Amino acid sequence: MNDSIDVLVNGEPRTVARGVTLLALLRSLELDPRAVVVEHNRAIVRRPMLGDVTVAAGDAIELVHFVGGG
Amino acid sequence: MTAAVDAIRDTPFVVGGHTFHSRLMVGTGKYRDNETMARAIEASGAEVVTVAVRRVDLDRSKETGILHHLDPNRFFLLANTAGCFTADDAVRYARLAREAGFNEFVKLEVIGDQETLLPDVQGLLEAARTLAKDGFKVLAYTNEDLVTALRLEDAGCAAVMPLASPIGSGLGLLNPYGVRTIKRRLGVPVVVDAGVGTASDACVTMEQGVDGILMNTALAAARDPVAMAHAMRLAVEAGRTAYLAGRMPRREVAVPSSPLEGMLD
């Protein structure tokens, strides 16, 4: 069984380790969990739950934050 | 402010149960650099600053976030749903923004036309109802149409934000009557959003009696954004104070200011 899976992060294909949590994914991308909001397959995952949610093959993950706007 | 102006009693500016000390709200987009933005916001005296929700840039994520340049403890962050063309998208963006954990306020935009960025009134009402029921304090960006504004108030919006003119156009207040009528008829605060180009536009807008103004491009695209921010601060204060002072009646004929008596033969 392959140890890595393909997912979509912010619309881009990425290969991540099987069984990785959202929190571990953020860490691997060097993102501070307090500075981003995570949407997993269209559902918001609150910060305290990030370490409990495991990423599966084909999942779509959106990582957003505040930028300049009017 | 001088003591004379202090004597003019103004009502507090309250939106969604939160009292704000400045009637000028500013955006954070389109500045040439973040330092200019920070200085302009400082000069504007604004407390409410708007921000947009966007994907983190995974290649340069350390720098793109606005909160590296703006202290969220000093400013009230008002997230927008700019760029959303459907009610569903706007609701999705609003929920993501709320999850950032600052407040439950959202500047709701549902855009209906790419060229003019005018609102999709139907989508706007739908999103406003959904978000208000979900506990959001909705500030709805809309056109200067009274009936839409009334429907938005009925939908549970905390404030209604009619445009002065299209976003980023700088055309100033095109329909003073429309904006004035909305202010007269609504119970919730009316904050004019978009289209103000220079200080006189801000002043005239505030003279209509509206509760506040939100602007972005007028500052960001000025030759000197910091100086323009200062001018806008003064203009908003001037316009508000003039409104409270009550202007003289307009007359079609001249009325002399000097006595008619005592003229020489």
HADDOCK unambig.tbl for C-alpha pairs under 7 A between the chains (distance, minus, plus):
assign (segid A and resid 10 and name CA) (segid B and resid 55 and name CA) 6.47 0.50 0.50
assign (segid A and resid 37 and name CA) (segid B and resid 96 and name CA) 6.47 0.50 0.50
assign (segid A and resid 37 and name CA) (segid B and resid 99 and name CA) 6.46 0.50 0.50
assign (segid A and resid 37 and name CA) (segid B and resid 100 and name CA) 6.00 0.50 0.50
assign (segid A and resid 62 and name CA) (segid B and resid 55 and name CA) 6.97 0.50 0.50
assign (segid A and resid 63 and name CA) (segid B and resid 55 and name CA) 5.68 0.50 0.50
assign (segid A and resid 63 and name CA) (segid B and resid 56 and name CA) 5.80 0.50 0.50
assign (segid A and resid 64 and name CA) (segid B and resid 53 and name CA) 6.43 0.50 0.50
assign (segid A and resid 64 and name CA) (segid B and resid 54 and name CA) 5.28 0.50 0.50
assign (segid A and resid 64 and name CA) (segid B and resid 55 and name CA) 4.20 0.50 0.50
assign (segid A and resid 64 and name CA) (segid B and resid 56 and name CA) 5.05 0.50 0.50
assign (segid A and resid 65 and name CA) (segid B and resid 53 and name CA) 5.65 0.50 0.50
assign (segid A and resid 65 and name CA) (segid B and resid 54 and name CA) 5.81 0.50 0.50
assign (segid A and resid 65 and name CA) (segid B and resid 55 and name CA) 6.39 0.50 0.50
assign (segid A and resid 65 and name CA) (segid B and resid 56 and name CA) 6.00 0.50 0.50
assign (segid A and resid 65 and name CA) (segid B and resid 65 and name CA) 6.44 0.50 0.50
assign (segid A and resid 66 and name CA) (segid B and resid 51 and name CA) 5.90 0.50 0.50
assign (segid A and resid 66 and name CA) (segid B and resid 52 and name CA) 5.44 0.50 0.50
assign (segid A and resid 66 and name CA) (segid B and resid 53 and name CA) 4.83 0.50 0.50
assign (segid A and resid 66 and name CA) (segid B and resid 54 and name CA) 6.37 0.50 0.50
assign (segid A and resid 66 and name CA) (segid B and resid 65 and name CA) 5.74 0.50 0.50
assign (segid A and resid 66 and name CA) (segid B and resid 66 and name CA) 5.85 0.50 0.50
assign (segid A and resid 67 and name CA) (segid B and resid 51 and name CA) 5.83 0.50 0.50
assign (segid A and resid 67 and name CA) (segid B and resid 52 and name CA) 5.25 0.50 0.50
assign (segid A and resid 67 and name CA) (segid B and resid 53 and name CA) 6.21 0.50 0.50
assign (segid A and resid 67 and name CA) (segid B and resid 54 and name CA) 6.49 0.50 0.50
assign (segid A and resid 67 and name CA) (segid B and resid 64 and name CA) 6.71 0.50 0.50
assign (segid A and resid 67 and name CA) (segid B and resid 65 and name CA) 5.17 0.50 0.50
assign (segid A and resid 67 and name CA) (segid B and resid 66 and name CA) 4.74 0.50 0.50
assign (segid A and resid 68 and name CA) (segid B and resid 28 and name CA) 4.49 0.50 0.50
assign (segid A and resid 68 and name CA) (segid B and resid 29 and name CA) 4.24 0.50 0.50
assign (segid A and resid 68 and name CA) (segid B and resid 51 and name CA) 5.20 0.50 0.50
assign (segid A and resid 68 and name CA) (segid B and resid 52 and name CA) 5.90 0.50 0.50
assign (segid A and resid 68 and name CA) (segid B and resid 66 and name CA) 5.81 0.50 0.50
assign (segid A and resid 69 and name CA) (segid B and resid 27 and name CA) 5.70 0.50 0.50
assign (segid A and resid 69 and name CA) (segid B and resid 28 and name CA) 4.96 0.50 0.50
assign (segid A and resid 69 and name CA) (segid B and resid 29 and name CA) 3.94 0.50 0.50
assign (segid A and resid 69 and name CA) (segid B and resid 50 and name CA) 6.18 0.50 0.50
assign (segid A and resid 69 and name CA) (segid B and resid 51 and name CA) 4.64 0.50 0.50
assign (segid A and resid 69 and name CA) (segid B and resid 52 and name CA) 4.78 0.50 0.50
assign (segid A and resid 70 and name CA) (segid B and resid 27 and name CA) 4.05 0.50 0.50
assign (segid A and resid 70 and name CA) (segid B and resid 28 and name CA) 5.95 0.50 0.50
assign (segid A and resid 70 and name CA) (segid B and resid 29 and name CA) 5.62 0.50 0.50
assign (segid A and resid 70 and name CA) (segid B and resid 50 and name CA) 5.57 0.50 0.50
assign (segid A and resid 70 and name CA) (segid B and resid 51 and name CA) 6.38 0.50 0.50
assign (segid A and resid 70 and name CA) (segid B and resid 216 and name CA) 5.47 0.50 0.50
